[in-house]
């Protein structure tokens, strides 16, 4: 399976600031996704990161709050903008391989004060 | 859209016993059903998956069964060990580009000595 890394692994941020999370894969993949996992909860899809075009957002998530870039087939970024304490969560990227199987990155633990 | 329900939310078993986690899905067109294990502070890891053209799949102590008519699938863990303690998530999707995974709410499995 693909090797996925995320940076940063964790961060503590002040209210009103923005944080950009990076996701790097060691092989080219067509599908990349961004999820949020709040403490003790399941995985919620934020958006599908499309290479060369705008991301596809799920209901309840908007581009102004969670802008996403996907410049190539191995890299994507998620920005959490104008953060509030409610944005404190774990953010995970995932990739889908040709077999339809989906693998997750290690996650970024974000705390907003 | 797809809706996945998962039961139980918590499950406690004695070491060596079997554990069963059940999920139901709503979209009859879903044809891919993975299971993820998430240990505390770690990423979700794919442990087994099944496609709708088979009714059962085994991998050592883990098995998954699928009943397409009833639209439910189950994870079976035999001879449980303390290292099986984790949160388990089921998921469902239609295969093909652009179709997202829908996750269940998770089951906290605790294997007691």
gemmi code that builds the backbone of each chain (N, CA, C; Angstrom):
import gemmi

chains = {
    "A": [
        ("UNK", (0.835, -1.196, 0.000), (0.000, 0.000, 0.000), (0.873, 1.251, 0.000)),
        ("UNK", (0.270, 2.371, -0.409), (0.993, 3.630, -0.470), (1.432, 4.067, 0.923)),
        ("UNK", (2.574, 4.729, 0.968), (3.057, 5.306, 2.213), (2.624, 6.769, 2.234)),
        ("UNK", (1.898, 7.147, 3.284), (1.306, 8.480, 3.369), (1.885, 9.196, 4.581)),
        ("UNK", (2.306, 10.433, 4.386), (2.789, 11.224, 5.507), (2.019, 12.530, 5.576)),
        ("UNK", (1.913, 13.062, 6.771), (1.234, 14.325, 6.989), (2.108, 15.223, 7.846)),
        ("UNK", (2.041, 16.521, 7.564), (2.732, 17.498, 8.382), (1.831, 18.680, 8.630)),
        ("UNK", (1.765, 19.272, 9.817), (2.414, 18.760, 11.029), (1.641, 17.590, 11.621)),
        ("UNK", (2.249, 16.912, 12.572), (1.547, 15.818, 13.238), (0.581, 16.367, 14.285)),
        ("UNK", (0.923, 17.508, 14.846), (0.043, 18.181, 15.789), (0.390, 19.647, 15.849)),
        ("UNK", (-0.576, 20.440, 16.273), (-0.315, 21.871, 16.428), (-1.330, 22.461, 17.387)),
        ("UNK", (-0.917, 23.497, 18.054), (-1.794, 24.286, 18.909), (-1.838, 25.679, 18.337)),
        ("UNK", (-3.024, 26.160, 18.012), (-3.157, 27.433, 17.299), (-4.084, 28.375, 18.053)),
        ("UNK", (-3.934, 29.645, 17.761), (-4.788, 30.657, 18.358), (-6.029, 30.868, 17.508)),
        ("UNK", (-7.088, 31.207, 18.177), (-8.347, 31.540, 17.502), (-8.114, 32.615, 16.446)),
        ("UNK", (-8.735, 32.449, 15.278), (-8.662, 33.451, 14.223), (-7.528, 33.242, 13.236)),
        ("UNK", (-6.612, 32.352, 13.554), (-5.494, 32.079, 12.643), (-5.848, 30.937, 11.699)),
        ("UNK", (-4.932, 30.622, 10.806), (-5.135, 29.543, 9.839), (-3.976, 28.552, 9.920)),
        ("UNK", (-4.232, 27.315, 9.590), (-3.216, 26.268, 9.578), (-3.326, 25.483, 8.280)),
        ("UNK", (-2.213, 25.253, 7.648), (-2.188, 24.423, 6.441), (-1.554, 23.088, 6.749)),
        ("UNK", (-2.258, 22.028, 6.420), (-1.811, 20.660, 6.645), (-1.400, 20.062, 5.301)),
        ("UNK", (-0.254, 19.396, 5.297), (0.253, 18.811, 4.073), (0.103, 17.294, 4.106)),
        ("UNK", (-0.175, 16.739, 2.950), (-0.287, 15.287, 2.794), (0.550, 14.867, 1.592)),
        ("UNK", (1.491, 13.967, 1.838), (2.403, 13.509, 0.790), (2.285, 11.996, 0.643)),
        ("UNK", (2.198, 11.528, -0.590), (2.111, 10.092, -0.873), (3.333, 9.681, -1.687)),
        ("UNK", (3.782, 8.453, -1.478), (5.014, 8.017, -2.152), (4.767, 7.470, -3.548)),
        ("UNK", (3.530, 7.501, -4.008), (3.218, 7.048, -5.359), (2.056, 7.879, -5.897)),
        ("UNK", (1.881, 7.869, -7.190), (0.803, 8.658, -7.786), (-0.546, 7.989, -7.529)),
        ("UNK", (-1.486, 8.757, -7.049), (-2.823, 8.247, -6.785), (-3.842, 9.195, -7.400)),
        ("UNK", (-4.925, 8.642, -7.885), (-5.950, 9.472, -8.498), (-6.789, 10.183, -7.455)),
        ("UNK", (-7.223, 9.418, -6.460), (-8.171, 9.966, -5.478), (-7.470, 10.256, -4.149)),
        ("UNK", (-7.648, 11.478, -3.661), (-7.190, 11.856, -2.327), (-8.354, 12.520, -1.621)),
        ("UNK", (-8.447, 12.273, -0.326), (-9.573, 12.769, 0.458), (-9.076, 13.409, 1.753)),
        ("UNK", (-9.882, 14.293, 2.289), (-9.619, 14.884, 3.609), (-10.800, 14.597, 4.523)),
        ("UNK", (-10.471, 14.090, 5.728), (-11.473, 13.755, 6.722), (-11.220, 14.535, 8.006)),
        ("UNK", (-12.266, 14.671, 8.793), (-12.156, 15.200, 10.142), (-12.677, 14.138, 11.099)),
        ("UNK", (-11.978, 13.978, 12.211), (-12.415, 13.040, 13.230), (-12.378, 13.748, 14.576)),
        ("UNK", (-13.544, 14.069, 15.074), (-13.630, 14.714, 16.374), (-13.494, 13.665, 17.462)),
        ("UNK", (-13.085, 14.061, 18.663), (-12.784, 13.086, 19.731), (-13.929, 12.109, 19.959)),
        ("UNK", (-13.596, 10.831, 19.898), (-14.584, 9.798, 20.165), (-15.612, 9.599, 19.075)),
        ("UNK", (-15.381, 10.234, 17.917), (-16.373, 10.164, 16.847), (-15.853, 9.388, 15.635)),
        ("UNK", (-16.739, 9.221, 14.680), (-16.370, 8.545, 13.445), (-15.676, 9.516, 12.496)),
        ("UNK", (-15.434, 9.045, 11.306), (-14.729, 9.828, 10.294), (-15.732, 10.549, 9.420)),
        ("UNK", (-15.537, 11.837, 9.271), (-16.416, 12.670, 8.449), (-15.641, 13.213, 7.261)),
        ("UNK", (-16.122, 12.947, 6.072), (-15.446, 13.415, 4.872), (-15.656, 14.911, 4.698)),
        ("UNK", (-14.557, 15.636, 4.560), (-14.627, 17.070, 4.297), (-14.754, 17.304, 2.798)),
        ("UNK", (-13.834, 16.712, 2.036), (-13.829, 16.954, 0.604), (-12.949, 15.943, -0.107)),
        ("UNK", (-13.186, 15.827, -1.397), (-12.332, 15.066, -2.293), (-11.414, 16.047, -2.992)),
        ("UNK", (-10.113, 15.782, -2.912), (-9.135, 16.674, -3.529), (-8.895, 16.221, -4.960)),
        ("UNK", (-9.275, 17.022, -5.905), (-9.168, 16.675, -7.323), (-7.914, 17.312, -7.911)),
        ("UNK", (-7.139, 16.520, -8.616), (-5.922, 17.041, -9.211), (-6.250, 17.957, -10.380)),
        ("UNK", (-5.770, 19.168, -10.296), (-5.943, 20.114, -11.395), (-7.281, 20.814, -11.427)),
        ("UNK", (-8.127, 20.571, -10.466), (-9.418, 21.266, -10.439), (-9.847, 21.488, -8.999)),
        ("UNK", (-10.937, 22.195, -8.828), (-11.412, 22.521, -7.491), (-11.857, 21.264, -6.747)),
        ("UNK", (-11.664, 21.283, -5.452), (-12.087, 20.154, -4.630), (-13.602, 20.041, -4.601)),
        ("UNK", (-14.063, 18.843, -4.318), (-15.502, 18.588, -4.183), (-15.834, 18.475, -2.709)),
        ("UNK", (-16.622, 19.413, -2.195), (-16.900, 19.497, -0.770), (-18.195, 18.781, -0.403)),
        ("UNK", (-18.192, 18.203, 0.795), (-19.382, 17.565, 1.338), (-20.269, 18.619, 1.990)),
        ("UNK", (-21.501, 18.217, 2.191), (-22.457, 19.119, 2.825), (-21.943, 19.553, 4.191)),
        ("UNK", (-21.999, 20.852, 4.441), (-21.551, 21.392, 5.715), (-20.128, 21.903, 5.705)),
        ("UNK", (-19.421, 21.689, 4.623), (-18.034, 22.163, 4.496), (-17.928, 23.054, 3.269)),
        ("UNK", (-17.248, 24.196, 3.420), (-17.153, 25.163, 2.333), (-15.710, 25.521, 2.041)),
        ("UNK", (-15.500, 25.940, 0.819), (-14.144, 26.224, 0.355), (-13.498, 27.370, 1.112)),
        ("UNK", (-14.268, 28.362, 1.511), (-13.692, 29.508, 2.219), (-13.107, 29.093, 3.566)),
        ("UNK", (-13.702, 28.106, 4.198), (-13.249, 27.644, 5.500), (-12.156, 26.579, 5.378)),
        ("UNK", (-12.269, 25.734, 4.370), (-11.337, 24.606, 4.187), (-10.786, 24.577, 2.756)),
        ("UNK", (-10.029, 25.584, 2.360), (-9.460, 25.531, 1.014), (-8.484, 24.362, 0.866)),
        ("UNK", (-8.534, 23.730, -0.289), (-7.739, 22.540, -0.573), (-6.983, 22.751, -1.872)),
        ("UNK", (-5.738, 22.323, -1.877), (-4.971, 22.324, -3.115), (-4.559, 20.906, -3.452)),
        ("UNK", (-4.404, 20.639, -4.732), (-3.951, 19.315, -5.202), (-3.148, 19.571, -6.483)),
        ("UNK", (-1.903, 20.034, -6.309), (-1.114, 20.416, -7.484), (-0.650, 19.249, -8.339)),
        ("UNK", (-0.540, 18.065, -7.761), (-0.105, 16.891, -8.532), (-0.695, 15.629, -7.908)),
        ("UNK", (-0.287, 14.475, -8.434), (-0.903, 13.212, -8.019), (-0.305, 12.629, -6.741)),
        ("UNK", (0.632, 13.328, -6.105), (1.246, 12.812, -4.880), (1.122, 13.761, -3.699)),
        ("UNK", (0.460, 14.887, -3.848), (0.500, 15.907, -2.801), (-0.807, 16.680, -2.733)),
        ("UNK", (-1.203, 17.014, -1.498), (-2.380, 17.845, -1.300), (-2.221, 18.622, -0.008)),
        ("UNK", (-2.877, 19.760, 0.082), (-2.926, 20.515, 1.324), (-4.363, 20.849, 1.679)),
        ("UNK", (-4.609, 20.908, 2.977), (-5.884, 21.361, 3.530), (-5.576, 22.522, 4.461)),
        ("UNK", (-6.244, 23.635, 4.267), (-6.099, 24.770, 5.173), (-7.355, 24.897, 6.010)),
        ("UNK", (-7.178, 25.045, 7.301), (-8.291, 25.341, 8.190), (-8.193, 26.838, 8.494)),
        ("UNK", (-9.170, 27.593, 8.027), (-9.078, 29.048, 8.057), (-9.872, 29.637, 9.212)),
        ("UNK", (-9.395, 30.805, 9.675), (-10.114, 31.557, 10.710), (-10.625, 30.615, 11.801)),
        ("UNK", (-9.682, 29.945, 12.429), (-10.031, 28.846, 13.329), (-10.733, 29.301, 14.606)),
        ("UNK", (-11.585, 28.426, 15.087), (-12.246, 28.587, 16.384), (-12.043, 27.296, 17.169)),
        ("UNK", (-12.302, 27.309, 18.467), (-12.127, 26.068, 19.257), (-12.907, 24.876, 18.703)),
        ("UNK", (-14.010, 25.132, 18.008), (-14.810, 24.041, 17.428), (-14.069, 23.301, 16.315)),
        ("UNK", (-13.015, 23.899, 15.807), (-12.216, 23.248, 14.764), (-11.193, 22.277, 15.346)),
        ("UNK", (-11.081, 22.244, 16.668), (-10.165, 21.301, 17.300), (-10.590, 19.886, 16.961)),
        ("UNK", (-9.678, 19.147, 16.359), (-10.039, 17.840, 15.829), (-8.784, 17.172, 15.289)),
        ("UNK", (-8.948, 15.949, 14.815), (-7.893, 15.289, 14.050), (-8.287, 15.364, 12.581)),
        ("UNK", (-7.353, 15.783, 11.762), (-7.577, 15.881, 10.321), (-6.718, 14.814, 9.630)),
        ("UNK", (-7.374, 14.011, 8.811), (-6.692, 12.900, 8.157), (-6.834, 13.002, 6.646)),
        ("UNK", (-5.747, 12.763, 5.957), (-5.876, 12.586, 4.518), (-5.925, 11.089, 4.226)),
        ("UNK", (-6.496, 10.747, 3.112), (-6.512, 9.352, 2.696), (-6.364, 9.288, 1.183)),
        ("UNK", (-5.916, 8.140, 0.715), (-5.757, 7.941, -0.718), (-6.452, 6.647, -1.104)),
        ("UNK", (-6.937, 6.625, -2.305), (-7.586, 5.433, -2.818), (-6.730, 4.845, -3.924)),
        ("UNK", (-6.435, 3.572, -3.780), (-5.621, 2.915, -4.786), (-6.509, 2.295, -5.872)),
        ("UNK", (-5.890, 1.762, -6.872), (-6.634, 1.269, -8.032), (-7.560, 0.117, -7.671)),
        ("UNK", (-7.305, -0.520, -6.533), (-8.136, -1.640, -6.096), (-9.359, -1.167, -5.308)),
        ("UNK", (-9.604, 0.112, -5.260), (-10.688, 0.735, -4.489), (-10.398, 0.803, -3.002)),
        ("UNK", (-9.292, 0.242, -2.565), (-8.982, 0.299, -1.143), (-8.470, 1.683, -0.778)),
        ("UNK", (-8.833, 2.119, 0.407), (-8.495, 3.456, 0.872), (-7.616, 3.346, 2.114)),
        ("UNK", (-6.534, 4.109, 2.106), (-5.584, 4.109, 3.214), (-5.464, 5.515, 3.774)),
        ("UNK", (-5.221, 5.567, 5.085), (-5.180, 6.850, 5.775), (-3.776, 7.276, 6.143)),
        ("UNK", (-3.566, 8.580, 6.148), (-2.353, 9.146, 6.701), (-2.410, 9.109, 8.218)),
        ("UNK", (-1.310, 9.504, 8.864), (-1.238, 9.413, 10.333), (-2.072, 10.454, 11.064)),
        ("UNK", (-2.542, 11.466, 10.358), (-3.397, 12.466, 10.993), (-2.638, 13.651, 11.540)),
        ("UNK", (-3.361, 14.746, 11.671), (-2.857, 15.978, 12.294), (-3.808, 16.341, 13.420)),
        ("UNK", (-3.270, 16.379, 14.622), (-4.095, 16.715, 15.793), (-4.040, 18.216, 16.012)),
        ("UNK", (-5.159, 18.867, 15.831), (-5.230, 20.327, 15.930), (-5.992, 20.734, 17.181)),
        ("UNK", (-5.380, 21.604, 17.958), (-6.028, 22.215, 19.117), (-6.082, 23.716, 18.897)),
        ("UNK", (-7.274, 24.287, 19.018), (-7.448, 25.726, 18.840), (-7.835, 26.340, 20.182)),
        ("UNK", (-7.045, 27.305, 20.600), (-7.291, 27.940, 21.907), (-8.078, 29.232, 21.771)),
    ],
    "B": [
        ("UNK", (-28.461, 9.523, -0.094), (-27.124, 8.967, 0.018), (-27.093, 7.756, 0.927)),
        ("UNK", (-25.913, 7.162, 1.012), (-25.722, 5.961, 1.830), (-25.784, 6.306, 3.316)),
        ("UNK", (-26.322, 5.377, 4.101), (-26.344, 5.493, 5.556), (-25.904, 4.159, 6.135)),
        ("UNK", (-24.943, 4.195, 7.019), (-24.417, 2.965, 7.619), (-24.628, 3.021, 9.127)),
        ("UNK", (-25.280, 2.013, 9.652), (-25.483, 1.898, 11.091), (-24.617, 0.756, 11.630)),
        ("UNK", (-24.059, 0.966, 12.816), (-23.117, 0.003, 13.377), (-23.489, -0.285, 14.821)),
        ("UNK", (-23.441, -1.575, 15.181), (-23.768, -1.999, 16.551), (-22.876, -3.169, 16.963)),
        ("UNK", (-22.524, -3.283, 18.242), (-22.837, -2.317, 19.306), (-21.838, -1.162, 19.308)),
        ("UNK", (-22.065, -0.172, 20.103), (-21.126, 0.935, 20.204), (-19.948, 0.561, 21.097)),
        ("UNK", (-20.175, -0.304, 22.061), (-19.099, -0.829, 22.891), (-19.299, -2.330, 23.053)),
        ("UNK", (-18.185, -3.030, 23.167), (-18.224, -4.487, 23.277), (-17.058, -4.927, 24.149)),
        ("UNK", (-17.367, -5.674, 25.183), (-16.337, -6.167, 26.076), (-16.390, -7.693, 26.065)),
        ("UNK", (-15.253, -8.314, 25.816), (-15.182, -9.773, 25.773), (-13.980, -10.232, 26.574)),
        ("UNK", (-14.028, -11.492, 26.980), (-12.889, -12.093, 27.649), (-11.899, -12.600, 26.608)),
        ("UNK", (-10.643, -12.517, 26.954), (-9.604, -13.016, 26.054), (-9.911, -14.460, 25.647)),
        ("UNK", (-9.803, -14.719, 24.351), (-10.094, -16.052, 23.838), (-11.494, -16.224, 23.301)),
        ("UNK", (-12.403, -15.336, 23.729), (-13.769, -15.395, 23.213), (-13.830, -14.784, 21.812)),
        ("UNK", (-14.991, -14.919, 21.191), (-15.223, -14.308, 19.883), (-15.944, -12.966, 20.040)),
        ("UNK", (-15.740, -12.096, 19.061), (-16.429, -10.808, 19.038), (-17.078, -10.633, 17.677)),
        ("UNK", (-18.290, -10.099, 17.687), (-19.016, -9.861, 16.438), (-19.536, -8.426, 16.422)),
        ("UNK", (-19.268, -7.731, 15.352), (-19.743, -6.366, 15.160), (-20.583, -6.351, 13.877)),
        ("UNK", (-21.745, -5.702, 13.976), (-22.683, -5.746, 12.849), (-22.944, -4.359, 12.276)),
        ("UNK", (-23.094, -4.315, 10.957), (-23.419, -3.063, 10.269), (-24.523, -3.295, 9.251)),
        ("UNK", (-25.359, -2.295, 9.097), (-26.365, -2.308, 8.040), (-26.162, -1.098, 7.156)),
        ("UNK", (-26.521, -1.242, 5.884), (-26.386, -0.133, 4.946), (-27.701, 0.069, 4.218)),
        ("UNK", (-27.847, 1.241, 3.628), (-29.141, 1.582, 3.028), (-29.139, 1.533, 1.503)),
        ("UNK", (-28.003, 1.762, 0.879), (-27.941, 1.854, -0.584), (-27.699, 0.478, -1.188)),
        ("UNK", (-28.675, -0.065, -1.859), (-28.549, -1.400, -2.431), (-27.490, -1.465, -3.533)),
        ("UNK", (-27.044, -0.315, -4.023), (-26.002, -0.292, -5.049), (-24.596, -0.347, -4.449)),
        ("UNK", (-24.469, -0.230, -3.138), (-23.146, -0.349, -2.509), (-22.607, -1.742, -2.745)),
        ("UNK", (-21.326, -1.825, -3.086), (-20.750, -3.128, -3.424), (-19.350, -3.339, -2.855)),
        ("UNK", (-18.930, -2.445, -1.984), (-17.601, -2.582, -1.381), (-17.707, -2.221, 0.084)),
        ("UNK", (-17.196, -3.133, 0.977), (-17.423, -2.986, 2.414), (-16.118, -3.256, 3.170)),
        ("UNK", (-15.387, -2.209, 3.513), (-14.145, -2.394, 4.276), (-14.374, -2.238, 5.777)),
        ("UNK", (-13.452, -2.797, 6.532), (-13.423, -2.633, 7.984), (-12.062, -2.042, 8.368)),
        ("UNK", (-12.115, -1.052, 9.277), (-10.905, -0.403, 9.759), (-10.791, -0.584, 11.259)),
        ("UNK", (-9.551, -0.736, 11.702), (-9.238, -0.800, 13.127), (-8.444, 0.440, 13.488)),
        ("UNK", (-8.863, 1.122, 14.546), (-8.150, 2.319, 14.972), (-7.763, 2.191, 16.437)),
        ("UNK", (-6.472, 2.061, 16.661), (-5.962, 2.050, 18.028), (-5.837, 3.486, 18.497)),
        ("UNK", (-5.798, 3.654, 19.797), (-5.791, 4.982, 20.404), (-4.608, 5.802, 19.889)),
        ("UNK", (-4.924, 6.967, 19.322), (-3.880, 7.856, 18.848), (-3.270, 7.470, 17.513)),
        ("UNK", (-3.826, 6.446, 16.894), (-3.265, 5.992, 15.611), (-4.250, 6.228, 14.450)),
        ("UNK", (-3.767, 6.013, 13.272), (-4.637, 6.166, 12.098), (-5.532, 4.947, 11.938)),
        ("UNK", (-6.669, 5.073, 11.270), (-7.474, 3.888, 10.939), (-6.687, 2.996, 9.981)),
        ("UNK", (-6.693, 1.700, 10.257), (-5.984, 0.749, 9.408), (-6.971, -0.247, 8.823)),
        ("UNK", (-6.870, -0.438, 7.531), (-7.722, -1.416, 6.854), (-7.323, -2.818, 7.306)),
        ("UNK", (-8.299, -3.582, 7.816), (-7.979, -4.927, 8.274), (-8.577, -6.004, 7.369)),
        ("UNK", (-9.685, -5.723, 6.735), (-10.302, -6.673, 5.836), (-11.377, -5.947, 5.052)),
        ("UNK", (-11.660, -6.427, 3.865), (-12.751, -5.857, 3.087), (-13.431, -6.964, 2.290)),
        ("UNK", (-14.644, -6.679, 1.843), (-15.399, -7.667, 1.079), (-16.164, -6.947, -0.009)),
        ("UNK", (-16.297, -7.616, -1.135), (-17.066, -7.057, -2.243), (-18.338, -7.860, -2.402)),
        ("UNK", (-19.290, -7.265, -3.095), (-20.632, -7.853, -3.087), (-20.745, -9.148, -3.883)),
        ("UNK", (-19.690, -9.556, -4.570), (-19.763, -10.796, -5.329), (-19.394, -12.023, -4.490)),
        ("UNK", (-19.066, -11.797, -3.198), (-18.776, -12.912, -2.295), (-19.573, -12.733, -1.019)),
        ("UNK", (-19.802, -13.852, -0.312), (-20.594, -13.780, 0.904), (-19.766, -13.810, 2.170)),
        ("UNK", (-18.508, -14.276, 2.062), (-17.667, -14.373, 3.243), (-16.205, -14.303, 2.826)),
        ("UNK", (-15.419, -13.719, 3.715), (-13.981, -13.644, 3.482), (-13.281, -13.800, 4.818)),
        ("UNK", (-12.197, -14.588, 4.822), (-11.466, -14.821, 6.070), (-10.005, -14.446, 5.919)),
        ("UNK", (-9.436, -13.985, 7.031), (-8.010, -13.719, 7.088), (-7.558, -14.023, 8.503)),
        ("UNK", (-7.059, -15.226, 8.686), (-6.613, -15.709, 9.996), (-7.767, -15.644, 10.987)),
        ("UNK", (-7.673, -14.821, 12.031), (-8.715, -14.796, 13.062), (-9.869, -13.856, 12.719)),
        ("UNK", (-9.784, -13.208, 11.600), (-10.794, -12.224, 11.224), (-11.588, -12.722, 10.032)),
        ("UNK", (-12.888, -12.515, 10.077), (-13.748, -12.866, 8.954), (-14.824, -11.804, 8.807)),
        ("UNK", (-15.273, -11.636, 7.595), (-16.387, -10.729, 7.327), (-17.425, -11.485, 6.514)),
        ("UNK", (-18.691, -11.291, 6.876), (-19.785, -11.897, 6.134), (-20.672, -10.806, 5.583)),
        ("UNK", (-21.292, -11.077, 4.457), (-22.143, -10.092, 3.792), (-23.454, -10.751, 3.393)),
        ("UNK", (-24.550, -10.098, 3.734), (-25.878, -10.529, 3.313), (-26.472, -9.392, 2.486)),
        ("UNK", (-26.380, -9.527, 1.168), (-26.840, -8.448, 0.288), (-28.354, -8.249, 0.353)),
        ("UNK", (-29.071, -9.341, 0.534), (-30.533, -9.246, 0.576), (-30.980, -8.411, 1.760)),
        ("UNK", (-30.377, -8.690, 2.900), (-30.735, -7.968, 4.112), (-29.960, -6.667, 4.258)),
        ("UNK", (-28.992, -6.456, 3.420), (-28.137, -5.263, 3.454), (-27.445, -5.131, 4.802)),
        ("UNK", (-26.809, -6.206, 5.219), (-25.979, -6.081, 6.402), (-24.726, -6.933, 6.259)),
        ("UNK", (-23.692, -6.526, 6.976), (-22.410, -7.218, 6.971), (-21.828, -7.179, 8.375)),
        ("UNK", (-21.027, -8.180, 8.684), (-20.538, -8.342, 10.046), (-19.053, -8.678, 10.060)),
        ("UNK", (-18.408, -8.248, 11.119), (-16.999, -8.570, 11.382), (-16.952, -9.579, 12.522)),
        ("UNK", (-16.225, -10.656, 12.305), (-16.082, -11.688, 13.319), (-14.602, -11.812, 13.669)),
        ("UNK", (-14.304, -11.703, 14.965), (-12.942, -11.896, 15.439), (-12.967, -13.082, 16.384)),
        ("UNK", (-12.195, -14.111, 16.072), (-12.142, -15.290, 16.933), (-10.880, -15.249, 17.794)),
        ("UNK", (-10.926, -16.001, 18.871), (-9.765, -16.111, 19.782), (-9.184, -14.733, 20.088)),
        ("UNK", (-10.014, -13.857, 20.588), (-9.583, -12.468, 20.796), (-8.394, -12.378, 21.741)),
        ("UNK", (-7.570, -11.368, 21.475), (-6.367, -11.101, 22.258), (-6.390, -9.649, 22.710)),
        ("UNK", (-5.655, -9.326, 23.754), (-5.657, -7.929, 24.237), (-5.315, -6.916, 23.146)),
        ("UNK", (-4.472, -7.297, 22.205), (-4.095, -6.360, 21.142), (-5.214, -6.120, 20.130)),
        ("UNK", (-6.303, -6.866, 20.252), (-7.477, -6.599, 19.412), (-8.278, -5.418, 19.952)),
        ("UNK", (-7.979, -4.981, 21.163), (-8.697, -3.849, 21.753), (-8.443, -2.597, 20.923)),
        ("UNK", (-9.521, -1.997, 20.443), (-9.430, -0.836, 19.554), (-10.851, -0.416, 19.190)),
        ("UNK", (-10.951, 0.643, 18.390), (-12.231, 1.027, 17.796), (-12.270, 0.474, 16.374)),
        ("UNK", (-13.364, -0.156, 16.038), (-13.539, -0.736, 14.707), (-14.633, 0.026, 13.967)),
        ("UNK", (-14.337, 0.388, 12.728), (-15.292, 1.100, 11.875), (-15.613, 0.260, 10.649)),
        ("UNK", (-16.904, 0.137, 10.350), (-17.299, -0.432, 9.075), (-17.570, 0.716, 8.104)),
        ("UNK", (-17.606, 0.396, 6.832), (-17.882, 1.415, 5.823), (-18.490, 0.746, 4.595)),
        ("UNK", (-19.120, 1.560, 3.767), (-19.746, 1.042, 2.549), (-19.629, 2.071, 1.441)),
        ("UNK", (-19.558, 1.594, 0.218), (-19.531, 2.509, -0.932), (-19.841, 1.747, -2.213)),
        ("UNK", (-20.159, 2.501, -3.230), (-20.180, 1.958, -4.584), (-18.783, 2.118, -5.135)),
        ("UNK", (-18.271, 1.140, -5.817), (-16.958, 1.293, -6.435), (-17.070, 2.198, -7.654)),
        ("UNK", (-15.948, 2.747, -8.031), (-15.936, 3.669, -9.155), (-15.553, 5.050, -8.696)),
        ("UNK", (-14.940, 5.803, -9.585), (-14.451, 7.115, -9.202), (-15.534, 8.033, -8.715)),
        ("UNK", (-15.231, 8.811, -7.687), (-16.156, 9.812, -7.194), (-17.136, 9.312, -6.165)),
        ("UNK", (-17.142, 8.020, -5.878), (-18.077, 7.497, -4.880), (-17.372, 7.376, -3.544)),
        ("UNK", (-17.908, 8.051, -2.563), (-17.211, 8.143, -1.291), (-17.559, 6.984, -0.369)),
        ("UNK", (-16.647, 6.744, 0.589), (-16.900, 5.801, 1.665), (-17.800, 6.447, 2.705)),
        ("UNK", (-18.806, 5.720, 3.158), (-19.625, 6.164, 4.276), (-19.315, 5.258, 5.454)),
        ("UNK", (-18.952, 5.863, 6.586), (-18.505, 5.107, 7.749), (-19.623, 4.913, 8.760)),
        ("UNK", (-19.547, 3.784, 9.463), (-20.378, 3.588, 10.631), (-19.847, 4.407, 11.793)),
        ("UNK", (-20.559, 4.350, 12.908), (-20.228, 5.188, 14.052), (-19.135, 4.598, 14.935)),
        ("UNK", (-18.725, 3.369, 14.678), (-17.618, 2.780, 15.407), (-18.053, 1.900, 16.570)),
        ("UNK", (-17.211, 0.902, 16.864), (-17.413, 0.005, 17.999), (-16.128, -0.043, 18.802)),
        ("UNK", (-16.221, 0.310, 20.073), (-15.067, 0.214, 20.978), (-15.023, -1.204, 21.519)),
        ("UNK", (-14.028, -1.970, 21.081), (-13.861, -3.347, 21.549), (-12.807, -3.381, 22.641)),
        ("UNK", (-13.164, -3.985, 23.751), (-12.213, -4.165, 24.846), (-12.092, -5.650, 25.132)),
        ("UNK", (-10.882, -6.153, 25.052), (-10.618, -7.556, 25.343), (-9.971, -7.625, 26.715)),
        ("UNK", (-10.671, -8.258, 27.636), (-10.211, -8.302, 29.023), (-9.481, -9.600, 29.312)),
        ("UNK", (-8.446, -9.472, 30.139), (-7.648, -10.651, 30.490), (-8.397, -11.548, 31.464)),
    ],
}
model = gemmi.Model(1)
for chain_id, residues in chains.items():
    chain = gemmi.Chain(chain_id)
    for i, (resn, *xyz) in enumerate(residues, 1):
        res = gemmi.Residue()
        res.name, res.seqid = resn, gemmi.SeqId(i, " ")
        for name, pos in zip(("N", "CA", "C"), xyz):
            atom = gemmi.Atom()
            atom.name, atom.element = name, gemmi.Element(name[0])
            atom.pos, atom.b_iso = gemmi.Position(*pos), 0.0
            res.add_atom(atom)
        chain.add_residue(res)
    model.add_chain(chain)
structure = gemmi.Structure()
structure.add_model(model)
structure.setup_entities()
